[in-house]
């Protein structure tokens, strides 16, 4: 079974180089990360454009040829718009097998699909129990017909799949490695794709809220910063309505938009929230010469693929 995120390091040790593979509608980002005694070293990194949304075996073979042959272990990233995430409370005494059996039996109730059409994984969010002796779970599901053809193409191209991750989890994992980070602040992270955005809120390195938004613009290929700001603001309002007591203290932006600087100013002024752009810190990563160009270090596809490549490290939330 392919795992989504958040398994214990003892079960999935990060002790060798891993390839983080981020795919969205227009671009593919790849970062190979190696753990060292002094931290993490980025060994290989590049992006490729995707024409007509075709992510077939030929393209993936080209990608594989750009990565040294000794690196195979791969973490595949999926957009939050391609997965379903639920938080469920169940009896704390249930074993992992019993939980999986229960979720499989009730998959139509939670996800509207029978289990034979889904891939499901879960994690226990806390060891504490409520008064009814229940523990909270985060359950992630995706449709098999979306995931399996891609995994098959990756395998035939020479990648060795280790896990399937979700973009919001990769964002949370990369946050401590960015220049702007306050681990105890309630932080909103906005990652902008060409056709939409991912918005999540983190506190103490714990994901407390996540939501995907699809752009619905007259000209989606050329959205302006006012339109993008409107989408971000709606996502913020959804969060505020659900968690009124957890006020945002800062927002970090990243992604495929040319308007990030303008959006920082607009959000700061209109919403009165400290806002900045995510930048990978060279203090916590060591880079090969490929990173002499600073623009490559902060390329949004690289940012996401770095978070994917860190799957299983000590810095998971």
Secondary structure by P-SEA (a helix, b strand, c coil): ccccccccccccccccbbbbbbbcccbbbbbbbbbccccccccccbbbbbccccccaaaaaaaaaaccccccbbbbbbccccbbbbbbbccccccaaaaaaaaaaacccccccccccbbbbbbbcccccccccbbbbbbbbbbccccaaaaaaaaaacccccccccaaaaaaaacccccccccccbbbbbbbccccbbbbbbccccccccbbbbbbccccccccaaaaaaaaaaaaaaaaaacccccccbbbbbccccaaaaaaaaaaaacccbbbbbbbbccccccccccccccccccaaaaaaaaaaaccccccc
